[in-house]
Amino acid sequence: MKPSESTKVVDEKKNFFKRLVGEISHHKMITLICLVLVLVISIIIWTIAAASNVIVAGGSTSIAQVMASVTEQYKRDHKEDILYNSLGSAAARVSVTNRSYAFGFLSKDIPSSPQRGDNRGNARQLWEDERIGRFVIARDYIILIYHLPVDCEIKPEQESLQFKSFDGGEGTKLIHQIYTNHNFTWQDVFGEQLVCSTGKKNKFYTLTRESGSGTRDFFESKVIQSKNYETNQVVSSNGSMYQAIATVPGSIGYISFSYIREIINNKNLGKKAIASIIGNKTTKPELPYQIIDNNYEFNPAYSLTRPFTGIINYQGNQFGRVLAFIAWMLDPLPYSKTKPKLRNGDNNPYYVPTFKLTEHDTAYWYIKEGEEPLTFDDILFRKYNNNKNFAKSGQKIDDEKVPWNFNPDYKSLWDIIVERFPEKYQLYCGYEYNGMEN
């Protein structure tokens, strides 16, 4: 190894541990230990894969099922090996910054502008400091799942238990009481919605995810709106959450939409184990799904949704190869072809009545594994993927009080994709986000 290369390796190691300390400084000791183990494993896998020219990525466990399917399909179609290391959202940001991962996924949003306590981890500073770009590939619906006490049933006129709106509404207050007041019983909270055969008072068995989980972050920021609560059990994945709820009567927790089939087909759970929610823009309880042609499809009126956020190092050694894969994952056209109407009700010029998604389209796998693909007029695609002008404009909107104000050299990932593959992908320039939801 040349002296200059040796110095570069040493510097990279120093920067790695510096960022590691910064990332974990706000977590408890158990989170510190877990994150160190995760990153050590990531580095080992990265080192082995680098020698065999495999693209290494990693992050959220919630997207692991999708990634397992799409990377296998991409390998079949493009002869390119991609290893996805599903060790949690917390590992993705550190590992992409330090180039252990070529790209990563978080099951939560990354704020665009600086916020207190964000440890310089917002999208603007990631871009300005490290040339790391943020994008969104799909939408996930978070399900409030429960296992009724053995002697209780939901009243026959209801499809499931109902919560009023979250984001600080009555639903937030109710879920906070469930997780903090251990004297509360199912009859106290849902007495008007339940029929119980005995006079026994059934207490809640509450579950949450591990620290660093993007799903837990969403639950704490959008549902319970607190990090100060107690729980009966902490589980380390969506699968563990599902197994615990399915086997423990009286339990309650939250899980990704990707488990919708397992929940509905489970004899202990079924459709009535999925809570419905009255959102801020609805007047009736909405389930996360709607049944169309005997299929469980995404309900756009449901309020507990989150983006699956990707981050990619624009300066990574494998950026060109990774960009081709991300372009295939992001491409909104195949799914758009299946939609006769735009979100604002206009006719969709890209609709093709005879078009059917196949295994070669990423949207096929999103739907199969329980996530909602993005269309080209989707607010998440326009805002996060095709947002060059807005990001640099300094505009602000209701849910983002601080302007983005990205540097003048900022380019959204879709801009770069269109530049690199001009014949393969479309610009959709008329659908750049302008600060207003159509």
C-alpha positions as CSV (number, residue, x, y, z in Angstrom):
1,M,0.0,0.0,0.0
2,K,1.3,3.4,-0.9
3,P,1.9,5.9,1.9
4,S,-0.8,8.2,0.6
5,E,-3.3,5.3,0.5
6,S,-2.3,4.3,4.0
7,T,-2.9,7.8,5.3
8,K,-6.3,7.9,3.6
9,V,-7.3,4.6,5.2
10,V,-6.3,5.9,8.6
11,D,-8.2,9.1,8.1
12,E,-11.3,7.2,7.0
13,K,-11.1,5.0,10.2
14,K,-10.8,8.1,12.3
15,N,-13.8,9.7,10.6
16,F,-15.8,6.5,11.0
17,F,-15.4,6.4,14.8
18,K,-15.9,10.1,15.1
19,R,-19.3,9.8,13.4
20,L,-20.1,6.6,15.3
21,V,-19.7,8.5,18.6
22,G,-21.9,11.3,17.3
23,E,-24.6,9.0,16.1
24,I,-25.0,7.2,19.4
25,S,-24.4,10.0,21.8
26,H,-28.1,10.5,22.4
27,H,-29.0,6.9,23.0
28,K,-28.9,4.7,26.0
29,M,-26.1,2.3,26.7
30,I,-27.9,-0.7,25.3
31,T,-28.4,1.1,22.0
32,L,-24.7,2.0,22.0
33,I,-23.7,-1.6,22.4
34,C,-26.2,-2.8,19.7
35,L,-25.2,-0.1,17.3
36,V,-21.5,-0.9,17.7
37,L,-22.2,-4.6,17.0
38,V,-24.3,-3.7,14.0
39,L,-21.6,-1.5,12.5
40,V,-18.8,-4.0,13.2
41,I,-20.8,-6.7,11.3
42,S,-21.5,-4.2,8.5
43,I,-17.8,-3.4,8.1
44,I,-17.0,-7.1,8.0
45,I,-19.6,-7.8,5.3
46,W,-18.5,-4.7,3.4
47,T,-14.9,-5.8,3.4
48,I,-15.7,-9.3,2.2
49,A,-18.1,-8.0,-0.4
50,A,-15.7,-5.3,-1.7
51,A,-13.3,-8.0,-2.6
52,S,-15.9,-9.7,-4.8
53,N,-17.2,-6.5,-6.3
54,V,-20.6,-6.9,-4.7
55,I,-22.6,-3.7,-4.1
56,V,-23.3,-3.5,-0.3
57,A,-26.3,-1.7,1.1
58,G,-28.3,-1.8,4.3
59,G,-30.6,-0.3,6.8
60,S,-34.3,-0.7,7.7
61,T,-35.6,-4.1,8.6
62,S,-39.1,-3.1,7.5
63,I,-38.0,-3.0,3.8
64,A,-36.0,-6.2,4.0
65,Q,-38.7,-8.3,2.3
66,V,-38.9,-5.9,-0.6
67,M,-35.1,-5.7,-0.9
68,A,-34.8,-9.5,-0.9
69,S,-37.2,-9.7,-3.9
70,V,-36.0,-6.7,-5.9
71,T,-32.3,-7.5,-5.6
72,E,-32.8,-11.0,-6.7
73,Q,-34.9,-9.8,-9.7
74,Y,-32.3,-7.2,-10.5
75,K,-29.6,-9.9,-10.5
76,R,-31.6,-12.0,-12.9
77,D,-32.2,-9.1,-15.3
78,H,-28.9,-7.2,-15.0
79,K,-26.4,-9.7,-13.7
80,E,-25.5,-7.4,-10.8
81,D,-25.0,-8.6,-7.2
82,I,-26.4,-6.4,-4.4
83,L,-26.2,-7.4,-0.8
84,Y,-28.8,-5.8,1.5
85,N,-27.7,-5.8,5.2
86,S,-31.0,-5.4,7.2
87,L,-29.6,-4.3,10.5
88,G,-31.9,-1.3,11.2
89,S,-32.4,2.3,10.2
90,A,-29.8,3.5,12.7
91,A,-27.0,1.8,10.9
92,A,-27.9,3.2,7.5
93,R,-27.0,6.8,8.0
94,V,-23.6,6.2,9.6
95,S,-22.6,3.4,7.2
96,V,-23.6,5.4,4.0
97,T,-21.7,8.5,5.4
98,N,-18.6,6.4,5.9
99,R,-19.1,4.4,2.6
100,S,-19.5,1.1,4.3
101,Y,-22.8,1.0,2.4
102,A,-23.2,2.3,-1.1
103,F,-26.7,3.3,-0.2
104,G,-29.1,2.7,2.7
105,F,-32.8,2.8,3.7
106,L,-34.5,4.2,6.7
107,S,-38.1,3.5,7.5
108,K,-38.7,7.2,8.4
109,D,-38.2,10.6,6.9
110,I,-35.1,12.7,7.2
111,P,-35.9,16.3,7.9
112,S,-34.7,18.7,5.2
113,S,-33.5,21.5,7.4
114,P,-31.6,21.6,10.7
115,Q,-33.6,20.8,13.9
116,R,-32.5,20.8,17.5
117,G,-30.9,17.6,18.6
118,D,-30.7,16.1,15.1
119,N,-26.9,15.6,15.3
120,R,-26.3,17.2,11.9
121,G,-28.2,14.4,10.4
122,N,-30.8,16.3,8.3
123,A,-30.9,16.1,4.6
124,R,-29.5,19.5,3.9
125,Q,-26.4,19.0,6.0
126,L,-25.9,15.5,4.7
127,W,-25.7,17.0,1.2
128,E,-23.6,20.0,2.1
129,D,-21.1,18.1,4.3
130,E,-20.9,14.7,2.7
131,R,-22.7,14.8,-0.7
132,I,-25.3,12.4,0.5
133,G,-28.7,12.6,-1.2
134,R,-32.1,11.6,0.1
135,F,-34.9,10.1,-1.9
136,V,-38.1,8.1,-1.4
137,I,-39.0,4.8,-3.1
138,A,-42.4,3.8,-1.6
139,R,-44.9,4.5,1.1
140,D,-45.5,2.2,4.0
141,Y,-48.7,2.1,6.1
142,I,-48.2,1.5,9.8
143,I,-50.9,-0.8,11.4
144,L,-52.0,-0.6,15.0
145,I,-52.4,-4.3,15.8
146,Y,-53.9,-5.9,18.9
147,H,-54.9,-9.3,20.2
148,L,-58.2,-9.0,22.1
149,P,-58.5,-10.5,25.6
150,V,-59.9,-14.0,25.5
151,D,-63.2,-13.1,27.0
152,C,-63.8,-10.0,24.8
153,E,-65.1,-9.4,21.3
154,I,-65.7,-6.3,19.2
155,K,-69.3,-5.3,18.8
156,P,-70.8,-6.8,15.6
157,E,-71.6,-3.5,14.0
158,Q,-67.9,-2.5,14.0
159,E,-65.2,-3.9,11.7
160,S,-62.5,-3.3,14.2
161,L,-61.5,-1.1,17.2
162,Q,-61.5,2.6,16.4
163,F,-59.1,5.4,17.3
164,K,-59.7,9.0,16.8
165,S,-57.0,11.1,15.1
166,F,-53.4,11.0,16.1
167,D,-50.7,13.8,15.7
168,G,-51.7,15.2,19.0
169,G,-55.4,14.4,18.8
170,E,-57.6,12.2,21.0
171,G,-56.0,9.0,19.6
172,T,-52.6,10.3,20.8
173,K,-53.9,10.9,24.3
174,L,-55.5,7.5,24.4
175,I,-52.5,5.5,23.2
176,H,-50.3,7.4,25.6
177,Q,-52.6,6.4,28.5
178,I,-52.5,2.8,27.3
179,Y,-48.7,2.8,27.4
180,T,-48.2,4.8,30.6
181,N,-51.1,4.0,32.9
182,H,-50.8,0.3,33.8
183,N,-54.0,0.4,35.7
184,F,-56.0,1.1,32.5
185,T,-57.9,-1.9,31.2
186,W,-59.3,-2.9,27.9
187,Q,-62.8,-2.3,29.3
188,D,-61.8,1.2,30.5
189,V,-60.5,2.3,27.1
190,F,-62.7,0.4,24.7
191,G,-65.7,-0.4,26.8
192,E,-68.2,1.0,24.4
193,Q,-66.7,-1.0,21.5
194,L,-66.3,-4.3,23.2
195,V,-68.6,-7.1,24.5
196,C,-66.9,-9.1,27.3
197,S,-68.4,-12.3,28.7
198,T,-67.0,-12.0,32.2
199,G,-66.6,-9.2,34.7
200,K,-62.8,-9.7,34.7
201,K,-60.8,-6.5,34.0
202,N,-58.1,-7.2,31.4
203,K,-54.9,-5.1,31.5
204,F,-52.9,-4.2,28.4
205,Y,-49.7,-6.0,27.4
206,T,-47.9,-3.3,25.4
207,L,-45.1,-3.8,22.9
208,T,-42.7,-1.5,21.2
209,R,-39.7,-1.7,18.9
210,E,-36.0,-1.4,19.8
211,S,-34.2,1.9,20.1
212,G,-33.0,3.1,16.7
213,S,-35.8,1.4,14.8
214,G,-37.4,3.7,12.2
215,T,-40.8,2.1,12.9
216,R,-40.4,3.0,16.6
217,D,-39.4,6.6,15.6
218,F,-42.5,6.9,13.6
219,F,-44.7,5.6,16.4
220,E,-43.1,8.0,18.9
221,S,-43.3,11.1,16.6
222,K,-46.7,10.6,14.9
223,V,-48.7,8.3,17.1
224,I,-47.9,8.5,20.8
225,Q,-45.9,11.7,20.4
226,S,-43.6,10.9,23.3
227,K,-40.4,9.0,24.1
228,N,-41.4,8.8,27.8
229,Y,-43.5,5.7,28.2
230,E,-43.1,2.2,29.6
231,T,-43.8,-1.1,27.8
232,N,-44.1,-4.7,28.8
233,Q,-41.8,-5.9,26.0
234,V,-39.4,-4.6,23.4
235,V,-39.1,-6.6,20.2
236,S,-36.4,-6.3,17.6
237,S,-38.3,-6.6,14.3
238,N,-41.6,-6.6,12.6
239,G,-41.6,-10.3,12.6
240,S,-41.0,-10.5,16.3
241,M,-43.8,-7.9,16.9
242,Y,-46.2,-10.1,14.8
243,Q,-45.3,-13.3,16.7
244,A,-45.7,-11.7,20.1
245,I,-49.1,-10.1,19.3
246,A,-50.3,-13.3,17.7
247,T,-49.5,-15.4,20.8
248,V,-50.4,-13.0,23.7
249,P,-54.1,-12.2,24.3
250,G,-54.5,-8.7,25.6
251,S,-51.5,-7.4,23.7
252,I,-51.2,-4.2,21.5
253,G,-48.4,-2.8,19.3
254,Y,-47.7,-1.6,15.8
255,I,-46.3,-3.1,12.6
256,S,-45.6,-2.5,9.0
257,F,-48.3,-3.0,6.3
258,S,-46.2,-5.7,4.8
259,Y,-47.6,-8.1,7.4
260,I,-51.2,-7.5,6.3
261,R,-51.7,-11.0,4.9
262,E,-50.2,-12.7,7.9
263,I,-52.5,-10.8,10.3
264,I,-55.7,-11.4,8.3
265,N,-54.9,-15.1,7.8
266,N,-53.9,-15.7,11.4
267,K,-56.7,-17.6,13.3
268,N,-55.9,-15.7,16.5
269,L,-56.0,-12.2,14.8
270,G,-57.8,-11.7,11.5
271,K,-59.2,-8.5,10.1
272,K,-60.6,-7.4,13.4
273,A,-57.1,-7.2,14.9
274,I,-56.3,-4.1,12.7
275,A,-57.4,-0.8,14.2
276,S,-59.2,1.8,12.2
277,I,-58.4,5.5,12.5
278,I,-60.3,8.7,12.0
279,G,-57.6,10.9,10.4
280,N,-57.3,14.7,10.3
281,K,-58.9,14.8,6.8
282,T,-61.6,12.1,7.3
283,T,-64.8,11.9,9.3
284,K,-65.1,8.1,9.5
285,P,-62.7,5.4,10.7
286,E,-60.4,4.3,8.0
287,L,-58.6,1.0,7.8
288,P,-55.2,0.8,6.2
289,Y,-56.5,-1.3,3.4
290,Q,-59.5,-1.4,1.0
291,I,-60.8,-4.5,-0.7
292,I,-60.9,-4.2,-4.5
293,D,-61.6,-7.3,-6.7
294,N,-60.9,-9.5,-3.6
295,N,-57.5,-7.9,-3.1
296,Y,-56.3,-6.0,-0.1
297,E,-55.1,-2.7,-1.6
298,F,-53.8,0.5,0.0
299,N,-56.3,3.0,1.3
300,P,-55.2,6.5,0.5
301,A,-57.5,8.0,3.2
302,Y,-55.6,6.2,6.0
303,S,-53.5,8.6,8.0
304,L,-50.6,6.5,9.5
305,T,-48.3,6.4,6.5
306,R,-44.5,7.0,6.3
307,P,-42.0,7.2,3.5
308,F,-39.3,4.6,2.9
309,T,-36.4,7.0,2.6
310,G,-33.2,6.1,0.8
311,I,-29.8,7.8,1.1
312,I,-26.9,7.5,-1.3
313,N,-23.4,8.7,-1.3
314,Y,-22.9,10.7,-4.5
315,Q,-19.1,10.4,-4.0
316,G,-19.1,6.6,-3.5
317,N,-16.8,4.4,-5.6
318,Q,-19.8,2.4,-7.0
319,F,-22.1,5.4,-7.6
320,G,-22.5,4.7,-11.3
321,R,-23.5,1.1,-10.8
322,V,-25.7,2.0,-7.8
323,L,-27.5,4.7,-9.8
324,A,-28.7,2.2,-12.4
325,F,-30.2,0.1,-9.7
326,I,-31.8,3.1,-7.9
327,A,-33.2,4.4,-11.2
328,W,-34.9,1.0,-11.7
329,M,-36.3,1.1,-8.1
330,L,-37.5,4.7,-8.4
331,D,-39.0,4.7,-11.9
332,P,-42.7,5.8,-11.4
333,L,-43.9,5.1,-14.9
334,P,-44.8,1.4,-14.7
335,Y,-47.1,1.9,-11.7
336,S,-48.5,5.1,-13.2
337,K,-49.5,3.1,-16.3
338,T,-52.0,1.2,-14.1
339,K,-53.8,4.3,-12.8
340,P,-56.5,5.9,-15.0
341,K,-56.6,9.1,-12.9
342,L,-54.1,11.4,-11.4
343,R,-54.3,12.2,-7.7
344,N,-56.1,15.5,-8.5
345,G,-58.7,13.7,-10.5
346,D,-57.5,14.6,-13.9
347,N,-57.1,11.9,-16.6
348,N,-53.7,10.3,-16.5
349,P,-51.9,10.7,-19.8
350,Y,-49.6,7.7,-19.0
351,Y,-52.5,5.2,-18.4
352,V,-52.4,2.1,-20.5
353,P,-55.5,-0.1,-19.9
354,T,-53.8,-3.2,-21.2
355,F,-50.6,-2.8,-19.1
356,K,-49.9,-5.3,-16.4
357,L,-47.0,-5.1,-13.9
358,T,-44.6,-8.0,-14.1
359,E,-41.6,-9.3,-12.0
360,H,-39.4,-7.0,-14.0
361,D,-41.1,-3.9,-12.6
362,T,-40.1,-2.8,-9.1
363,A,-43.7,-1.8,-8.4
364,Y,-44.7,-5.4,-8.7
365,W,-42.5,-6.3,-5.8
366,Y,-43.5,-3.3,-3.7
367,I,-47.2,-4.4,-3.9
368,K,-46.4,-8.1,-3.4
369,E,-44.5,-7.3,-0.2
370,G,-47.0,-4.8,1.1
371,E,-45.7,-1.3,0.2
372,E,-47.3,1.3,-2.0
373,P,-45.3,2.3,-5.1
374,L,-45.0,6.0,-6.2
375,T,-46.6,7.4,-9.3
376,F,-45.0,10.4,-11.1
377,D,-47.6,12.8,-9.6
378,D,-47.3,11.4,-6.1
379,I,-46.4,14.1,-3.5
380,L,-43.5,11.9,-2.2
381,F,-42.0,11.5,-5.6
382,R,-42.4,15.1,-6.5
383,K,-41.2,16.5,-3.2
384,Y,-38.2,14.3,-2.5
385,N,-37.1,12.9,-5.8
386,N,-37.8,15.6,-8.3
387,N,-37.4,18.7,-6.1
388,K,-34.3,20.5,-7.4
389,N,-35.8,23.9,-7.8
390,F,-37.9,23.8,-4.7
391,A,-35.0,22.6,-2.6
392,K,-33.0,25.6,-3.6
393,S,-35.8,28.1,-3.5
394,G,-36.0,28.7,0.2
395,Q,-39.8,28.2,0.3
396,K,-41.4,26.7,3.3
397,I,-44.8,24.9,3.8
398,D,-47.0,24.2,6.8
399,D,-45.4,20.9,7.8
400,E,-41.8,22.2,7.3
401,K,-41.5,25.6,9.0
402,V,-37.8,26.0,8.0
403,P,-36.9,26.6,4.3
404,W,-34.8,24.0,2.6
405,N,-32.3,26.4,1.2
406,F,-30.0,23.8,-0.4
407,N,-26.8,25.0,-2.0
408,P,-27.0,26.1,-5.7
409,D,-25.1,23.0,-6.8
410,Y,-27.7,20.7,-5.4
411,K,-29.2,18.2,-7.8
412,S,-32.0,15.8,-7.0
413,L,-31.3,12.1,-7.6
414,W,-33.9,12.1,-10.4
415,D,-32.1,14.9,-12.2
416,I,-28.9,12.9,-12.2
417,I,-30.8,9.7,-13.3
418,V,-32.3,11.6,-16.3
419,E,-28.9,13.1,-17.2
420,R,-27.2,9.7,-17.0
421,F,-29.9,7.7,-18.8
422,P,-31.6,10.2,-21.1
423,E,-33.2,7.6,-23.4
424,K,-34.5,5.3,-20.6
425,Y,-36.2,7.6,-18.1
426,Q,-38.4,10.6,-18.4
427,L,-38.0,14.0,-16.9
428,Y,-41.5,14.6,-15.6
429,C,-40.5,18.2,-15.4
430,G,-44.1,19.4,-15.1
431,Y,-44.5,17.5,-11.8
432,E,-41.7,19.0,-9.7
433,Y,-42.9,19.8,-6.2
434,N,-43.8,23.5,-5.8
435,G,-44.7,23.6,-2.2
436,M,-48.4,22.8,-2.7
437,E,-50.2,19.5,-2.5
438,N,-52.4,19.1,-5.5
